[in-house]
Amino acid sequence: MQKAIIGKKAGMTQTFDEAGRVIPVTVIQAGPCEVTQVKTPERDGYKAVQLGFEDIAARKLSKGERGHFEKAGTPLKKYLKEFDLEGEYKTGDVIDVSVFEAGDRVDVTGVSKGKGYAGVIKRHGFGRTAMSHGGGPVHRHQGSMGSGSDPSRVLPGKKMAGHMGSEQTTVLNLVVVKTDAELGVILVRGAVPGSRGSLVYIRNSVKNA
């Protein structure tokens, strides 16, 4: 069964398994999410379930956004996201962390931390030149960009220095260590993208679908 939920990264901590081994985990404050729209191939051309997360004041939404929630008959939500979920869902259904259980494999999507302007060594893992024998002040520079007379330009997609991070990233096949429906948290083994308080999307792992 396909499952998904929206949450916010609370931070990292550690827990222990039955053998006393340390397990590093990320704590995610997830849900509850309400189904705000169900899309069908007949009406919309594709199948999807739209989930809303985190209440928001009406004054912070546009008239069109407020109308969307009024039509659905659900509370106003700050974040919306569509997921391809199996099963019968209807507008107003609530999804919480209880849909996941320990041992589930999940993919977590978020926006990675921004690192600012970075050179090619930090950004792409390039090597540097020798630090001796007159290498000059270019040890960490990019080096040759390609041909000279033909095509006489730098081709698109060239790995260069520039803005690093702050882009959507998905970590695949993480293990759910524990869920707590009362607190609304999911503990996922390992690290997930983003800083504390950033939005994340959790869904079934595509590798174990």
Secondary structure, DSSP 8 states (H G I E B T S, - for coil): ---EEEEEEEEEEEEE-TT--EEEEEEEEE--EEEEEEE-HHHHSS-EEEEEEEE--GGGS-HHHHHHHHHHT---EEEEEEE---S---TT-EE-GGG--TT-EEEEEEE----EEE-HHHHH------SSSS--S-TTS----S-SSSS-S--TT---SEEES-SEEEEEEEEEEEEETTTTEEEEES--SS-TT-EEEEEE-GGG-
